[in-house]
Amino acid sequence: AGKVIGFGARTMKSGEQPKYLNSPETEVYHKSEVLYGIFQAKNAIRQADNCYLCEGYTDVISLHQAGVANAVASSGTSLTEGQIRLIKRFTQAVTVLYDGDPAGIKASLRGIDLLLAEGLSVRALLFPSGEDPDSYARKVGPAAFKDFLAAQAQDFLTFKTQLLLQDAAHDPIRRAGVVRDVVGSISKIPDAIQREVFVKQCARLLDVGEETLVLEINKLIISGQQKENERLAQAKERARAIKNPGRRAEGPPSEGPPPPTDEYAPLPTDEYAPPEAPWPDEIPLPDGVMLAGFGPKITRIVEQYEQACVRLLLRFGNHHVDLAADIKLWQYLFQELEDIEFHTPVYRNLLEMYKNAILQGLEPTAAWFIQNGPPDLVTKVVNLTEDKWQVSERWQQHEIYIPKETDHLLDVAHDSVVRLKKQFIEQLEQEILAEMRQAEAQPDDEAVLRLLTHYQHLCQQRVALAKPLGSVVSAR
């Protein structure tokens, strides 16, 4: 609102005290959630659709005096997620201004990764050695300063690569370290299309194969998801412990199925068929009918249901759906999908790859597919298992819990299988209707009667499948 919430200063000479001094934090002043100059700059940021992010107060003042009003500063503190979200209220593009101090820049590069992780478009600019935005603006004047900003800003990938390669020279070990560092930044980008564009650019700049870069990025994404899931689980358990003091705060929750593991312990059998178990709401199928070979016309909705089943298998295959019988989701899905032949090539290949891994004594996770699968399947695995949304930590603090798929995993899997089988039967019905029209044109009464009987039987099965879904379907 433009009102004073605290004070800040910058020392005029080097010494033992910090370069930037701020007021102590109060009820209205939290350094991690404040950007210096945001009130004065917000309209200019909207108009320019870009925000210049500086290190300190005097940099912002000098930029404004030079006619660059879309500038703010993090007040001499490390950039935080709260400050980034404040910028996102006004623009999706940020240009980070770095002082001409290579050693200091490398210590501040983490801010680029934070900006990328929030989905912002990031550019960076390095001032000449010994200069900062304040000194350089006063040195060259407003017009030349604006021209410098427009001409020298680079996309984050080019900026970071050129900066880090200065120390790598022709040392292959250091060069490999640069590749890992740059790949780590690309993996922070939430948008898959943007990641692909930067991967191509990175391959050209660093002379590394695109497939290698994609594989490393996918590993980082999966690893990050696993760490985030563990962190959220621990936060939820701590919140439960606070709500119920008698319950132990450390360790995994005592209720519900254990989480999947990345360790591929050998199974007690070399067959993937599950033991006999009384599954709830048994899924009916047409007697003597294999749900396979329905011709080349596979509808988009069939592909979506195949995808849903494979996604569950990749994400939660090692979760228990019956602790008493020690039965896991992959066993349940393999039993229910035994009579179904997948028609979408990529999902059929993933299913077969999973089965082959089971026969080899492994219980594969998404990480295993990324490490061992061909590039086209690896990309699909990442897209299927990547979390599109994350629940705010503040919801956890206020004990607001969003139901997860793992809370009702068997119900979710059962629903997906039922929908897939129902869609296959509907497709088979359409093909039988087409055959009946051909038989009527012949005419062939015996064939029409046989097809009609089969069609009526399929209708009955379709109606039975629709009941668990809560659908009202006529037998036609």
Secondary structure, 3 states (H helix, E strand, C coil): CCCCCCCEEECCCCCCCCCEEECCCCCCCCHHHCCECHHHHHHHHHHHCCEEEECCHHHHHHHHHCCCCCEEECCCCCCCHHHHHHHHCCCCEEEEEECCCHHHHHHHCHHHHHHHHCCCEEEEEECCCCCCHHHHHHHHCHHHHHHHHHHHCEEHHHHHHHHHHHHHCCCHHHHHHHHHHHHHHHHCCCCHHHHHHHHHHHHHHHCCCHHHHHHHHHHHHHHHHHHHHHHHHHHHHHHHHHHCCCCCCCCCCCCCCCCCCCCCCCCCCCCCCCCCCCCCCCCCCCCCCCECCCCCCCCHHHHHHHHHHHHHHHHHCCCEEECCCCEEHHHHHHHHCCCECCCCHHHHHHHHHHHHHHHCCCCCCHHHHHHHCCHHHHHHHHHHHCCCCCCCHHHHHCCCCCCCHHHHHHHHHHHHHHHHHHHHHHHHHHHHHHHHHHHHHCCCHHHHHHHHHHHHHHHHHHHHHHHHHCCCCCCC
